[in-house]
């Protein structure tokens, strides 16, 4: 019955491929969304082709009739011209005006959209993508203006960019507005001010010129949200300045007019609390945020071949642990089954903003490659990986700014779902890097104060528990946000039952 417990952790969450969701949480899903957009492009090309042909026919009809009206010799005294006029008005014009051709072209475009609609990201994905940009801004100390210009450079320093894409993509004013509004809607005025300032700056440059990509946001919208963000941050004088600028474009807006009066009154009574720079909000669970971000920004140091990276906690890196072909096989097996990763919350498991990825579970019977990998992990660790002493192989694909904030792999509460497996706590972890990334994505060990960069095909091993069975607090670790690239890892969590004679207790009860 123990084997059933292993499955209960999530290995067999569903036997049917998951419905498209959480596109932003795995780069594989983002790539699939790009493929869907490619199909939409083909539909749009067909629509434009058909509409262009229809409009050319309309143009020829227009030019023909206009020429007759402008020709002084084309008199209706001519019975042929009179017949032609009557035929046009009784037949040609109604057929033109009530033609179904434009409707049919539009319907074909609608039908094409409906075919891929289930594969397209939704509002939750757009908000998740915006939060990912803010996460990258924070963890890597990036300049918002630089990011908006397509440059991934730390703010206020002369350091080189952390990532230089082959093609620089700049964000539009509306793009920046949406990122700022996501922060605004959650009361995060630190981020909303930075992104809305950039949006206002870009809207000002293009004010009065219409851009179809920016019809949702506007200078007035950005000014309105930015003014209130400054008000909530205590900078009433700047909120007043921005509100006055808003009224320059929309003088009849009564709500903003009342805000201006309110701000004036507050300033007259000394209500402006503007002081130093805004402080970034911190999640209560990220007590080690500074150390975490410093380690992520260090990008890690590349170790030599096989190397013991630390003795306390004991951490070892095995280079070339899998081949390129094995890595691709594992990713291919897991791809269709990826679902949003969850975390333990009390006795349940749920999605969390501090873990952005998708994962799938593979049994060793899924493919000979998985079986060979299981045997290899057992050989290098000396541990028993047979069910129920280890969980199935978890394959993870990180998403846009994908990360996993500082956490322990082992359970820290007896109420954890891990104990439902009836095989004890997680004694050890094997984590295999199945891909390379262009920037970011290091594994940072917070209290041990070092980080390991993504090393393609290498395996990282560490003990989660001390020999006395207690959790090793020094194994607190994090998956740094992926700045650029497609990060895949495979995790093997080994449990303490079955390892009694393979890793026996020490004579020292404190060890």
N, C-alpha and C positions, 0 to 999 in steps of 0.2 A: 504493500500500500504506500510505501514511501515514494515510489516512483510517481504516483499520482500527485503527491505533494509538490514534486519538482515541476510538473506541468502547470500546477495551479498558480505559479508565480507569473505566468504570462506567455509561456512558450506556445500554448495553443489557444490564444485569445479568440481566434476565429479560423475556420477552415476555408472561408471564402475570402478572396482578395478584398482589402478594405476599400470603402468608397472614398473618392478623392476628397481630401480635407486637409487643413493645416498645411497648405502649399508652402508657406514660408519656412516651415520647420525642417525641411530636408531639401538639399540642393537637387536631388534626383527629381523631386516633385516640381521644382522650379523649371528644370529642363523639360519636363513633360508639358508644363504650361506653355513653354516657348514653342514646343511642337504644335500645340493646339492653336497658338496664334499664327503659326505658319499656315495651317489649314484655313484659318479665317482670312489670311491675306489672299490665298488663292480664290476664295469665294468673293472677296472684295474686288479682285482683279476681273473676275467674270462679270460682276455687277457693273463695274466701270466700263467694261467693253460693250455690254449690252446697252447701257444708258448712253454711252457716247454715240453708238450707232443710231439710237432713237433720236437723240438731240440733233445729230447731223441731218436726219430726215426732216425733222421739224424746221431746221435752219433753211433747208432747200425750199420747203413749202413757203416759209416766211419770205424769202428773197423773191420767189416767183410772184407771189401776190403783191408784194410791195412794188415790184417793178411795174406791174399792171396799173397800180394806183398812181404811180408817178409818171406814166406815159400819157401825154396829152392826146395821143392818137388812139388810145385804147378806149373808145367810147362804147357804151352799151347800145348805141344805135346799131352797132354791128350785131346781128342775131347770134353769131357764134360766140362773141364775148358775153352777151347776155345769157346765153345757155351756160357758158362756163361759170359765170357768177352765181347763177341759181343752183347749179350743181354743187359748187363749193359750199354755199351757205346751207343747203339742205342735206348734204351728204358728207363732204370732206371735213368741214369744221366740227360737226357733232362727233364724227368718228375720231377726230384728233383730240377734242376736249374730253370725251368720255372713254378714251382708249384705256384698256386694261394692261397695256404693255408695261407702263411704269410700275403699276401695282404688282404685276407678276415678277418684275425684276427685283422689287423690294422684298416680295414674299420669298424669293429664292435666297436672298441675303439673310432674311430672318430664319429660314429653315436651316441654313448653314450654321448660323450662330447657335440654334437650338441643339444641333448635333454635337457640339463640343461644349455646351454650357456647363454640363456636369463636371468637366475637367478644368474649368476656369477658376482662378482664385476669387474669393469673395471679400466682403468688407473686413472680416476678421483677419484675413491674410494681409490686406493692405495695412491695417493697424499693426499687425505683427512685424511687417517689413519696416514700418516707421520706427517701431521700438528697437529693431535690430540696428538701425542707423544710429540711434541715440546710444545704444550699448557700445557700439564701436567707437563713437565719439568719446565716451567716458573711459572705457578700459584702456584705449590706446592714446588718450589725450589729444584727439584730433581737433583741428580747427574746423568749425562749422562752415566758414567761408571757403576754406580749402576743399572740404568735402563737396560743397555745392558746385565748386569749379572742377571737380573730378580729381582732386589731389589729396592723397592720404598722408598728410604731413602733421606731425605733432604741433600743437598750438604754441606760439610764443617762443620758438626755439629755432636755431639754425641747423637742426638735424635734417638729414635727407629724408625723403618720403619713405614710409614703411612699405609701400607698395606702389609700383608704377605700371598701371595697365597699358597694354599695347594700344588701346584706343581710349582717349579720355572722354568721358561722358559727363556733361554738366547737368545739374538739376534745374528745372524751370522754377519760376516764382511760385507756381501752384504746387509743385512738388514740395518745396520748402514750407509752404503754408500748411500742407497736409501733415507733415511731420510735426510742426509746431502745434497744430490743432489737436493731434493725438495726445501730446503732453498736456496741453491746456485742458482738455476734457477730463483728465485725471488729477487736476490740481497741481501739476508739476510745472511750476512757473520758471524754474531754473532752465529747463530745456525749452519751454514754449517761447521764452524771451529770445534765446539765441537763434532759434529757427525762424521765428516770426520777424525778427529784425532783418534776417537775410531775405525773407519773402518780401517785406516792405521795400527793401533796397532794390530788389529785382523788379517788382511791380512799378516802382517809380520810373525806372529806366524805360519801361515799355508802356507807360500810361497813355491811353488814347489809341493804341494800336491793337487790333483784335488778333488774338491767337487762339485757334480752336482747342489747343491743349490746355489753355488757361481760362476757359470760360466758366469753370466751376468756382474758382477763387477770384478775388479782385483786390485791388489796393484798399478799397474801403473795408472789406472783410478783414484783411490782415491788420490794418490800423486799429480796427475795433477790438480784435482779440489781443493785440499787443498792448493797447492802452489798458485794458482790464488786467492783463498779466502784470504790468508795472504797478497798477493800483494794489493788487493783491500782494505784491512784493514790497509794498510800502513806499514806492517812489511815485508819489502823487503828482509832483511837478511835471515829471515826464509823461505821466498818464494824461495830464491836462494838455500838454503840448501836442500829443498824438491825437487827442480827441478834437482839438481845434483844427488840426489838419484834416481830420475826417469830415468836419462840417464844411470845410472849404469845397469838398467834392459833393457833399450831400447836406446842404444847409437846412433842409426841412426835417431832418431826422430828430424827432422829439426826444427819444430815449437818450441819445448822445448829448443833446442840448441840456437835458437834466443832469447828466453826468458831469458836464463842464461846470454847471452851477454847484454841484456837490463838491467837486474837486477844489473849486475856488474857496468855498466855505471852509473846507478842511485845512487848506493852506493858510487861511487867515487865522485859524485857531491853533496853528503849529502842529498840524497832523502829519506832516511829511516825515517819514521814517527812513528816507534814503540814506544809506551809509556805505559800507564796504560792498564788495562783490557778493552776489547771491551764492548761497551755499547749496551744493548739490544734495538732493535728498538721498538718503541711504536706507536700504532695506534693513529691517531689524536683524535678519538672519545673516547679513554680511558684516559681521563684526570685524572681520579681517580684510576689509575691502582694500585698504592701502597696500598691504603686503601682496594681496592677490593681483592687483593691477600692476604693481611694480614688477612682479615676476612675469606677468604676461607681456609687458613692454620690453623686458630683457630679451625676449624671443628665444631664450635658452642657449645652451652651449652644446655643440655636436660632439657626442662622445666617440671614442675609438671603438673598434669592433665589439666584442663582448666585454662588458664592463660592469662592475659593481659600482653603482652610482652613489649609494649611501649604505652605511652599516646600520644606522639608527635613524629612521626606519630602514629595514633592509630592502633595497630596490636595485634591480638588475635589468639591464637592457641587452637583448639578444638581437643582433643585426641579422638581416637576411633570413628571418625566421620562416617566412613564406616566400614563394616565388611570385613573379608578376601574374603568371597564369592562374595560380591558386587564389590569389587575391581577387582577380576578375571573376573567377568561378563563384567565390563566396558572395561577392556583391551581386552577381547575377541571380543567384539562388534567393537571396534575401529581398531583392528589389520589389517584386510584385506583392510582397507581404508587409511592407513597411507601414507602420502606424505610429502616431504621435507618441513619443516617449512619456512615461509617467514616473512619478516619484512616490515614495511612501509618505503618507500623511496619517499619522495615528495607525489605525488598523486597516486603512484603505490605501488605494493607489489612485493618483489623479494627475492631470496635466498641471504644469507649473511654468510660470514665466522664467524662472531661473534655470530651466532645462529646455533648450530649444533644439530638438532633433526628432528623427523618426527611427524606429527600431523594429527588428524582426528577430524571431528565434528559430534556430536551425538544430534539428536532431542530428546525431551522428549518422543516422540512416538516410539522411537527405541526399548524400552524395559521397562517393569514395574520398573526395578531397576533404570533406568535413571529418570523416573518420580518421584519415591520415593525420589531420591537424590535431585531433583529440589525442592520438597516440604520441605525437611529438610533444605536446604540452605535458602529458603525464611523464614522459621520459626526462624532460629538462627540470621539472619541478619535483619529481620523485613522489608525487601525490596520487591518490586514487581518484580518478575522474569519472568513474562509472556511476550511473544513477543509483541511488539518490544522493551521492556524495558531491555532486557538482551540478550546476544548472546547465541547461542547453546553451549553445553558443548564441550570444546576443550580438547582432550586427547592427551598427548605428550609422546613420547618415545625417550629418549636421546641416542645418539650413542657413538662411541668410543671417549672418552674424551669429551663427549657431554656437552655443556654449553650454556649460554646466557649471554653475557657480559652486564655491567650496562646499564639499560634502564628504561624508565617509561612505565607503562601500559596505562596511559592516553595519549591522543593526545596532542602534544605540538605545533601543527600548525593547523590552520583552513583548510589547504589543505589536511589534513590527510584523508585516506580512511574511517576512523571511522565515519566521519560526513556524509558519504553517507547514513548511516543508518537512518538519520532523527530522532534520539532519543538522541542527545546530546553526551557528552563525557562519558568516563568510570568513574563512580563515585566510584566504589569499585571493589575489586578482592577477589574471593574465590579460593584458590589453595589447592587441595587435593593430598596428597602423596599416590599413589596407590601401592607403593612397598618400600622395604628397599634396601639399598645399603651397600656394604662392606666398602667403603671409598669415601670421597668427596661428591659432589653434594649438599652442603648446599645452602640455600638461603641467600645471603648477602645483607643487607641494608647499602649502602655505607655511606651516610651522617648521618644516625642514629647510625652508628658504632656498629652494632651487626649482628650476623648471626644465622640462625635457621637450625639445622641439619635435614636431612631427617628422619621423624618420620612416619613409616608406618601407614596408615589408618587415619592420622591426617589431619585436615584442617586448613589452615592459612587464616586469613581474615584481610584486611586493606582497609582504605579509600584512594582513589587516589586523590580526590578533597577536597579542603577545603569547608566549608559551603558557602563561597561566590562564589563558582564555579571555583576558580582558581586552577590550578594544585598544588599539594603539593610536592615541590622539595625534601623533606626529604624521599619520597618514592622511590627514585632512588635505584634500586635493581638489583641483578644478580643471575643467576643460576650457581654456581661454577662447574667447570669441574668434571665429574664423574671419579674418580680415579679407582674404581673397583665396578662392580655391574651393575644392570639393573634398571635404574631410569624411573619410570612412574609417571606422574602427570596429574590431570584434572583441567582445569581452567574454571572458570565461571566469565565472565566480565559483570558487571551490569552497566547500563547507567543511566544518571541523569534524563531523562524524566520519569515520573511516580513515582518519589520518592519525589516530592515536599512537600507532607504532611507527608512523612515517615522520611525524614531528612530535616527539614525546615531550612531556613537561620537563622543565628544568628543576634542578635541586633547589634553586632559589625561587621561592614563591612570588617574588617581586618581578621576576623576569617574564 
